[in-house]
């Protein structure tokens, strides 16, 4: 089985990177993202504008700091290097001890010190299963306002023998932060309070499953690596904590806790059912009622790529019963997922400042020339298929997304409500509709005029047999008669005749339709 994240370059020395955000979190501190190979998003005008001017070249996680009031870029990192807003390496911004871990980087402003940031990095050695935690300090008042990594406060060691988990959450006082990571091989969380005096000593809390195989016999070396992988994330309101353990043959790979932001106490451990598979990426909805998990196969177990849990229920049994895969059997998405369930590559899930959830580069899109196709969950506060997952192509040009995205403090996204009708460019191809759906006979395809170019239409049954085809030369197609077809699920594929003809109708689109 392919292990997707092992493509991430391990750290030369074992280290953990953490980024600290300032106490008062606004909702502009996550407006610019950089990730993958030179790719990024700018959310400052609402919808994400694809960027291709970043300096990153990574399949691992990144972290980005933006101005809390304007949303302008300040700096970003891959846990080994720090670039300023002009995409140049900061003074002392190289040779950071970081990388090779799931959440190698996190940025948090120093409480009551405007313009100063803690940068913490997790670094995993290529030959070991665990990571070390270090911190660095960024001073944005130096280097003519472009920032500088403080030479005497760089690569400062904090902890050893950690998993790849690293996150932070605001204290209930609105000024300080809690920094949280997890020990490798045990059930211990380490928690430190960040305030104007610095970092407190780490408090060890033992709760939840051991991050180590229950039965270490008949395990290959990959299994031991996997117990160190997977995300740790807070709900945006800071009241819940979710942990993913990306391990095979392990029935406690997805865990949910309560958190007290005043005392820093983790409690109420619940193990969620991941159906025998493996969990990796995590994201809560902005209203804190849903948990989304990216999954991958474990042995013969095949899973949907992203599953949703409804946290509005009180018991763990009810939460487990609410679990639903977003793609399999969904007649309203544009993802050809039936018949090819399961995948082995891991990818991140990240809330955006528009209230939507974005995936990293993923196996859902299938084979393609460039990594430009991401899953976007348009309405993550809604239940089941109403969450509106779509496979979206972004115009990153020569840049490409990687499987992981920036690691943010989630409180910046608390309470956001996605717009019902986003103003998306044609590259984000939601500008078409097939109606009526379901249908008992006739359908039409309507493409927005500004996005239209002639296309080939093909209709396939569930066995992959082509049942109809046509060339469409107008934004509103002629009526297509499905009357002779048996009732059931069909796939409609729209293929542009001139895929390189500018931004219009830029990619293959797959839509499900039900004949009744």
VENLIN-V849159 format. One record per pair of residues at least 4 apart in sequence whose ideal C-beta (glycine too) atoms are under 7 Angstrom apart, sorted by sequence separation. I is the first residue (numbers start at 1). J is the second residue. If there is no record, write none. Layout:
# VENLIN-V849159
i=(I & I)
j=(J & J)
This chain:
# VENLIN-V849159
i=(11 & 21 & 25 & 35 & 45 & 58 & 67 & 77 & 83 & 84 & 89 & 100 & 124 & 141 & 143 & 150 & 170 & 171 & 219 & 221 & 222 & 225 & 234 & 235 & 260 & 284 & 285 & 297 & 314 & 316 & 317 & 318 & 326 & 337 & 352 & 382 & 396 & 408 & 424 & 439 & 447 & 448 & 460 & 461 & 35 & 43 & 66 & 67 & 77 & 83 & 89 & 99 & 140 & 142 & 143 & 149 & 171 & 183 & 194 & 219 & 235 & 245 & 260 & 274 & 285 & 297 & 313 & 368 & 382 & 396 & 426 & 447 & 460 & 472 & 34 & 56 & 66 & 83 & 84 & 98 & 110 & 124 & 142 & 171 & 213 & 234 & 247 & 284 & 297 & 313 & 327 & 351 & 352 & 424 & 460 & 461 & 33 & 41 & 42 & 66 & 67 & 75 & 76 & 83 & 98 & 109 & 110 & 124 & 140 & 170 & 171 & 182 & 183 & 192 & 193 & 234 & 259 & 284 & 350 & 379 & 380 & 436 & 460 & 499 & 21 & 32 & 33 & 41 & 66 & 75 & 81 & 82 & 109 & 110 & 123 & 139 & 169 & 192 & 245 & 295 & 311 & 327 & 349 & 350 & 365 & 379 & 435 & 458 & 459 & 499 & 41 & 42 & 65 & 75 & 108 & 122 & 123 & 138 & 139 & 168 & 169 & 180 & 181 & 233 & 244 & 257 & 258 & 283 & 295 & 310 & 313 & 328 & 379 & 434 & 435 & 459 & 496 & 32 & 41 & 65 & 75 & 107 & 108 & 168 & 192 & 213 & 244 & 257 & 258 & 295 & 309 & 327 & 328 & 349 & 361 & 377 & 378 & 470 & 496 & 40 & 74 & 82 & 122 & 123 & 138 & 139 & 168 & 180 & 191 & 232 & 257 & 282 & 294 & 348 & 364 & 377 & 434 & 458 & 31 & 39 & 64 & 73 & 81 & 107 & 168 & 190 & 191 & 243 & 257 & 281 & 294 & 295 & 310 & 347 & 348 & 377 & 378 & 445 & 457 & 468 & 31 & 39 & 63 & 81 & 120 & 121 & 136 & 137 & 167 & 178 & 179 & 231 & 281 & 293 & 309 & 328 & 347 & 361 & 362 & 432 & 433 & 456 & 457 & 495 & 38 & 40 & 62 & 63 & 106 & 120 & 190 & 191 & 213 & 230 & 242 & 255 & 256 & 279 & 280 & 292 & 293 & 309 & 347 & 375 & 376 & 432 & 38 & 39 & 62 & 75 & 81 & 120 & 166 & 178 & 179 & 212 & 230 & 347 & 359 & 432 & 456 & 457 & 493 & 494 & 38 & 62 & 80 & 105 & 119 & 137 & 165 & 188 & 189 & 211 & 230 & 240 & 241 & 255 & 256 & 279 & 280 & 292 & 307 & 308 & 358 & 359 & 375 & 376 & 431 & 432 & 79 & 104 & 118 & 119 & 136 & 165 & 176 & 177 & 188 & 211 & 229 & 240 & 255 & 278 & 307 & 345 & 431 & 454 & 455 & 493 & 38 & 60 & 80 & 104 & 136 & 176 & 188 & 189 & 227 & 240 & 241 & 254 & 277 & 278 & 290 & 291 & 307 & 308 & 345 & 358 & 373 & 374 & 454 & 467 & 37 & 79 & 80 & 103 & 104 & 118 & 119 & 136 & 162 & 163 & 176 & 187 & 239 & 240 & 252 & 277 & 290 & 307 & 373 & 454 & 491 & 492 & 34 & 36 & 37 & 58 & 79 & 162 & 187 & 226 & 227 & 239 & 254 & 277 & 278 & 290 & 291 & 306 & 343 & 356 & 357 & 373 & 374 & 431 & 35 & 101 & 116 & 117 & 134 & 135 & 162 & 163 & 187 & 226 & 238 & 253 & 274 & 277 & 289 & 290 & 304 & 356 & 372 & 491 & 492 & 34 & 36 & 56 & 101 & 116 & 134 & 159 & 161 & 162 & 187 & 226 & 276 & 289 & 304 & 305 & 356 & 372 & 98 & 100 & 101 & 116 & 134 & 135 & 161 & 187 & 238 & 289 & 304 & 357 & 452 & 489 & 490 & 97 & 98 & 99 & 100 & 115 & 134 & 186 & 223 & 277 & 304 & 356 & 372 & 426 & 79 & 96 & 98 & 115 & 132 & 133 & 185 & 186 & 223 & 234 & 241 & 253 & 254 & 276 & 426 & 489 & 490 & 79 & 97 & 115 & 133 & 185 & 253 & 275 & 277 & 365 & 449 & 462 & 35 & 44 & 132 & 184 & 185 & 337 & 364 & 374 & 445 & 462 & 488 & 34 & 55 & 77 & 132 & 275 & 372 & 447 & 487 & 133 & 182 & 335 & 371 & 372 & 446 & 461 & 487 & 34 & 101 & 132 & 248 & 370 & 371 & 446 & 460 & 485 & 33 & 130 & 131 & 159 & 247 & 459 & 460 & 32 & 55 & 130 & 246 & 395 & 444 & 445 & 54 & 131 & 246 & 394 & 444 & 459 & 460 & 482 & 32 & 53 & 211 & 245 & 246 & 393 & 394 & 31 & 208 & 244 & 444 & 457 & 458 & 30 & 244 & 392 & 393 & 444 & 29 & 97 & 272 & 304 & 442 & 443 & 457 & 28 & 244 & 303 & 305 & 442 & 28 & 29 & 32 & 60 & 254 & 302 & 303 & 379 & 442 & 443 & 455 & 456 & 28 & 31 & 96 & 122 & 124 & 242 & 302 & 361 & 378 & 390 & 441 & 455 & 28 & 32 & 61 & 360 & 361 & 362 & 441 & 455 & 456 & 26 & 28 & 34 & 61 & 63 & 65 & 77 & 79 & 122 & 360 & 361 & 441 & 455 & 26 & 28 & 61 & 62 & 63 & 159 & 209 & 360 & 439 & 453 & 454 & 19 & 60 & 61 & 63 & 122 & 184 & 360 & 297 & 360 & 453 & 22 & 120 & 209 & 270 & 297 & 208 & 272 & 273 & 296 & 297 & 358 & 133 & 163 & 236 & 272 & 296 & 453 & 208 & 230 & 231 & 233 & 235 & 239 & 242 & 244 & 249 & 296 & 182 & 207 & 230 & 231 & 233 & 236 & 248 & 273 & 296 & 455 & 8 & 229 & 231 & 233 & 237 & 248 & 453 & 7 & 8 & 65 & 91 & 180 & 236 & 294 & 452 & 453 & 90 & 235 & 294 & 332 & 451 & 452 & 130 & 451 & 129 & 294 & 330 & 348 & 350 & 82 & 92 & 93 & 333 & 334 & 335 & 347 & 348 & 350 & 90 & 91 & 92 & 292 & 305 & 333 & 334 & 346 & 348 & 90 & 91 & 97 & 345 & 434 & 447 & 90 & 92 & 96 & 207 & 305 & 351 & 86 & 106 & 108 & 324 & 353 & 85 & 103 & 106 & 203 & 205 & 208 & 326 & 355 & 17 & 84 & 92 & 102 & 103 & 106 & 207 & 327 & 351 & 355 & 356 & 75 & 84 & 101 & 102 & 103 & 112 & 326 & 353 & 355 & 103 & 111 & 164 & 354 & 111 & 163 & 164 & 167 & 169 & 281 & 286 & 292 & 294 & 74 & 165 & 167 & 280 & 281 & 283 & 82 & 165 & 167 & 281 & 282 & 283 & 170 & 281 & 283 & 108 & 169 & 286 & 306 & 443 & 193 & 75 & 74 & 191 & 310 & 283 & 439 & 118 & 308 & 427 & 437 & 438 & 439 & 440 & 189 & 426 & 429 & 432 & 434 & 437 & 165 & 425 & 426 & 429 & 438 & 308 & 426 & 427 & 434 & 426 & 429 & 17 & 15 & 15 & 111 & 306 & 13 & 111 & 112 & 16 & 111 & 292 & 11 & 19 & 21 & 108 & 178 & 11 & 17 & 19 & 20 & 21 & 22 & 11 & 17 & 18 & 19 & 20 & 21 & 22 & 23 & 292 & 10 & 11 & 17 & 19 & 20 & 22 & 172 & 9 & 10 & 20 & 171 & 172 & 290 & 9 & 170 & 290 & 8 & 169 & 289 & 286 & 287 & 129 & 285 & 286 & 129 & 285 & 20 & 19 & 20 & 130 & 19 & 129 & 18 & 19 & 20 & 246 & 19 & 17 & 18 & 17 & 18 & 16 & 17 & 16 & 17 & 15 & 16 & 17 & 15 & 16 & 15 & 395 & 14 & 13 & 14 & 14 & 11 & 13 & 11 & 393 & 10 & 11 & 14 & 393 & 10 & 16 & 18 & 10 & 14 & 15 & 16 & 14 & 15 & 16 & 17 & 18 & 14 & 15 & 16 & 15 & 284 & 102 & 286 & 102 & 103 & 286 & 287 & 102 & 103 & 286 & 286 & 16 & 25 & 14 & 16 & 21 & 23 & 18 & 20 & 16 & 24 & 23 & 23 & 23 & 23 & 336 & 21 & 20 & 331 & 18 & 16 & 238 & 20 & 236 & 336 & 235 & 236 & 334 & 335 & 234 & 334 & 233 & 236 & 237 & 334 & 236 & 331 & 331 & 331 & 3 & 5 & 169 & 168 & 170 & 169 & 106 & 108 & 105 & 48 & 103 & 48 & 47 & 46 & 43 & 43 & 43 & 31 & 30 & 36 & 27 & 36 & 4 & 4 & 5 & 2 & 4 & 64 & 1 & 2 & 59 & 61 & 63 & 50 & 52 & 58 & 59 & 60 & 62 & 63 & 50 & 52 & 54 & 59 & 50 & 52 & 61 & 52 & 39 & 39 & 38 & 39 & 37 & 39 & 36 & 37 & 36 & 36 & 37 & 35 & 36 & 35 & 35 & 35 & 35 & 33 & 33 & 47 & 47 & 46 & 47 & 30 & 30 & 29 & 25 & 27 & 25 & 26 & 25 & 21 & 5 & 4)
j=(15 & 25 & 29 & 39 & 49 & 62 & 71 & 81 & 87 & 88 & 93 & 104 & 128 & 145 & 147 & 154 & 174 & 175 & 223 & 225 & 226 & 229 & 238 & 239 & 264 & 288 & 289 & 301 & 318 & 320 & 321 & 322 & 330 & 341 & 356 & 386 & 400 & 412 & 428 & 443 & 451 & 452 & 464 & 465 & 40 & 48 & 71 & 72 & 82 & 88 & 94 & 104 & 145 & 147 & 148 & 154 & 176 & 188 & 199 & 224 & 240 & 250 & 265 & 279 & 290 & 302 & 318 & 373 & 387 & 401 & 431 & 452 & 465 & 477 & 40 & 62 & 72 & 89 & 90 & 104 & 116 & 130 & 148 & 177 & 219 & 240 & 253 & 290 & 303 & 319 & 333 & 357 & 358 & 430 & 466 & 467 & 40 & 48 & 49 & 73 & 74 & 82 & 83 & 90 & 105 & 116 & 117 & 131 & 147 & 177 & 178 & 189 & 190 & 199 & 200 & 241 & 266 & 291 & 357 & 386 & 387 & 443 & 467 & 506 & 29 & 40 & 41 & 49 & 74 & 83 & 89 & 90 & 117 & 118 & 131 & 147 & 177 & 200 & 253 & 303 & 319 & 335 & 357 & 358 & 373 & 387 & 443 & 466 & 467 & 507 & 50 & 51 & 74 & 84 & 117 & 131 & 132 & 147 & 148 & 177 & 178 & 189 & 190 & 242 & 253 & 266 & 267 & 292 & 304 & 319 & 322 & 337 & 388 & 443 & 444 & 468 & 505 & 42 & 51 & 75 & 85 & 117 & 118 & 178 & 202 & 223 & 254 & 267 & 268 & 305 & 319 & 337 & 338 & 359 & 371 & 387 & 388 & 480 & 506 & 51 & 85 & 93 & 133 & 134 & 149 & 150 & 179 & 191 & 202 & 243 & 268 & 293 & 305 & 359 & 375 & 388 & 445 & 469 & 43 & 51 & 76 & 85 & 93 & 119 & 180 & 202 & 203 & 255 & 269 & 293 & 306 & 307 & 322 & 359 & 360 & 389 & 390 & 457 & 469 & 480 & 44 & 52 & 76 & 94 & 133 & 134 & 149 & 150 & 180 & 191 & 192 & 244 & 294 & 306 & 322 & 341 & 360 & 374 & 375 & 445 & 446 & 469 & 470 & 508 & 52 & 54 & 76 & 77 & 120 & 134 & 204 & 205 & 227 & 244 & 256 & 269 & 270 & 293 & 294 & 306 & 307 & 323 & 361 & 389 & 390 & 446 & 53 & 54 & 77 & 90 & 96 & 135 & 181 & 193 & 194 & 227 & 245 & 362 & 374 & 447 & 471 & 472 & 508 & 509 & 54 & 78 & 96 & 121 & 135 & 153 & 181 & 204 & 205 & 227 & 246 & 256 & 257 & 271 & 272 & 295 & 296 & 308 & 323 & 324 & 374 & 375 & 391 & 392 & 447 & 448 & 96 & 121 & 135 & 136 & 153 & 182 & 193 & 194 & 205 & 228 & 246 & 257 & 272 & 295 & 324 & 362 & 448 & 471 & 472 & 510 & 56 & 78 & 98 & 122 & 154 & 194 & 206 & 207 & 245 & 258 & 259 & 272 & 295 & 296 & 308 & 309 & 325 & 326 & 363 & 376 & 391 & 392 & 472 & 485 & 56 & 98 & 99 & 122 & 123 & 137 & 138 & 155 & 181 & 182 & 195 & 206 & 258 & 259 & 271 & 296 & 309 & 326 & 392 & 473 & 510 & 511 & 54 & 56 & 57 & 78 & 99 & 182 & 207 & 246 & 247 & 259 & 274 & 297 & 298 & 310 & 311 & 326 & 363 & 376 & 377 & 393 & 394 & 451 & 56 & 122 & 137 & 138 & 155 & 156 & 183 & 184 & 208 & 247 & 259 & 274 & 295 & 298 & 310 & 311 & 325 & 377 & 393 & 512 & 513 & 56 & 58 & 78 & 123 & 138 & 156 & 181 & 183 & 184 & 209 & 248 & 298 & 311 & 326 & 327 & 378 & 394 & 121 & 123 & 124 & 139 & 157 & 158 & 184 & 210 & 261 & 312 & 327 & 380 & 475 & 512 & 513 & 121 & 122 & 123 & 124 & 139 & 158 & 210 & 247 & 301 & 328 & 380 & 396 & 450 & 104 & 121 & 123 & 140 & 157 & 158 & 210 & 211 & 248 & 259 & 266 & 278 & 279 & 301 & 451 & 514 & 515 & 105 & 123 & 141 & 159 & 211 & 279 & 301 & 303 & 391 & 475 & 488 & 62 & 71 & 159 & 211 & 212 & 364 & 391 & 401 & 472 & 489 & 515 & 62 & 83 & 105 & 160 & 303 & 400 & 475 & 515 & 162 & 211 & 364 & 400 & 401 & 475 & 490 & 516 & 64 & 131 & 162 & 278 & 400 & 401 & 476 & 490 & 515 & 64 & 161 & 162 & 190 & 278 & 490 & 491 & 64 & 87 & 162 & 278 & 427 & 476 & 477 & 87 & 164 & 279 & 427 & 477 & 492 & 493 & 515 & 66 & 87 & 245 & 279 & 280 & 427 & 428 & 66 & 243 & 279 & 479 & 492 & 493 & 66 & 280 & 428 & 429 & 480 & 66 & 134 & 309 & 341 & 479 & 480 & 494 & 66 & 282 & 341 & 343 & 480 & 67 & 68 & 71 & 99 & 293 & 341 & 342 & 418 & 481 & 482 & 494 & 495 & 68 & 71 & 136 & 162 & 164 & 282 & 342 & 401 & 418 & 430 & 481 & 495 & 69 & 73 & 102 & 401 & 402 & 403 & 482 & 496 & 497 & 68 & 70 & 76 & 103 & 105 & 107 & 119 & 121 & 164 & 402 & 403 & 483 & 497 & 69 & 71 & 104 & 105 & 106 & 202 & 252 & 403 & 482 & 496 & 497 & 63 & 104 & 105 & 107 & 166 & 228 & 404 & 342 & 405 & 498 & 68 & 166 & 255 & 316 & 343 & 255 & 319 & 320 & 343 & 344 & 405 & 181 & 211 & 284 & 320 & 344 & 501 & 257 & 279 & 280 & 282 & 284 & 288 & 291 & 293 & 298 & 345 & 232 & 257 & 280 & 281 & 283 & 286 & 298 & 323 & 346 & 505 & 59 & 280 & 282 & 284 & 288 & 299 & 504 & 59 & 60 & 117 & 143 & 232 & 288 & 346 & 504 & 505 & 143 & 288 & 347 & 385 & 504 & 505 & 184 & 505 & 184 & 349 & 385 & 403 & 405 & 138 & 148 & 149 & 389 & 390 & 391 & 403 & 404 & 406 & 147 & 148 & 149 & 349 & 362 & 390 & 391 & 403 & 405 & 148 & 149 & 155 & 403 & 492 & 505 & 149 & 151 & 155 & 266 & 364 & 410 & 146 & 166 & 168 & 384 & 413 & 146 & 164 & 167 & 264 & 266 & 269 & 387 & 416 & 79 & 146 & 154 & 164 & 165 & 168 & 269 & 389 & 413 & 417 & 418 & 138 & 147 & 164 & 165 & 166 & 175 & 389 & 416 & 418 & 167 & 175 & 228 & 418 & 176 & 228 & 229 & 232 & 234 & 346 & 351 & 357 & 359 & 140 & 231 & 233 & 346 & 347 & 349 & 149 & 232 & 234 & 348 & 349 & 350 & 238 & 349 & 351 & 177 & 238 & 355 & 375 & 513 & 264 & 147 & 147 & 264 & 383 & 357 & 513 & 194 & 384 & 503 & 513 & 514 & 515 & 516 & 266 & 503 & 506 & 509 & 511 & 514 & 243 & 503 & 504 & 507 & 516 & 387 & 505 & 506 & 513 & 506 & 509 & 98 & 97 & 98 & 194 & 389 & 97 & 195 & 196 & 101 & 196 & 377 & 97 & 105 & 107 & 194 & 264 & 98 & 104 & 106 & 107 & 108 & 109 & 99 & 105 & 106 & 107 & 108 & 109 & 110 & 111 & 380 & 99 & 100 & 106 & 108 & 109 & 111 & 261 & 99 & 100 & 110 & 261 & 262 & 380 & 100 & 261 & 381 & 100 & 261 & 381 & 380 & 381 & 224 & 380 & 381 & 225 & 381 & 117 & 117 & 118 & 228 & 118 & 228 & 118 & 119 & 120 & 346 & 120 & 119 & 120 & 120 & 121 & 120 & 121 & 121 & 122 & 121 & 122 & 123 & 122 & 123 & 123 & 503 & 123 & 123 & 124 & 125 & 123 & 125 & 124 & 506 & 124 & 125 & 128 & 507 & 125 & 131 & 133 & 126 & 130 & 131 & 132 & 131 & 132 & 133 & 134 & 135 & 132 & 133 & 134 & 134 & 410 & 229 & 413 & 230 & 231 & 414 & 415 & 231 & 232 & 415 & 416 & 159 & 170 & 160 & 162 & 168 & 170 & 166 & 168 & 166 & 174 & 174 & 175 & 176 & 177 & 491 & 177 & 177 & 489 & 179 & 181 & 411 & 194 & 410 & 510 & 410 & 411 & 509 & 510 & 410 & 510 & 410 & 413 & 414 & 511 & 414 & 512 & 513 & 514 & 222 & 229 & 409 & 409 & 411 & 411 & 407 & 409 & 407 & 352 & 407 & 354 & 354 & 354 & 352 & 353 & 354 & 353 & 353 & 361 & 353 & 371 & 344 & 345 & 346 & 344 & 346 & 406 & 344 & 345 & 402 & 404 & 406 & 394 & 396 & 402 & 403 & 404 & 406 & 407 & 395 & 397 & 399 & 404 & 396 & 398 & 407 & 399 & 396 & 399 & 399 & 400 & 399 & 401 & 399 & 400 & 400 & 401 & 402 & 401 & 402 & 402 & 404 & 405 & 406 & 405 & 406 & 422 & 423 & 423 & 424 & 408 & 412 & 412 & 409 & 412 & 411 & 412 & 412 & 409 & 403 & 403)
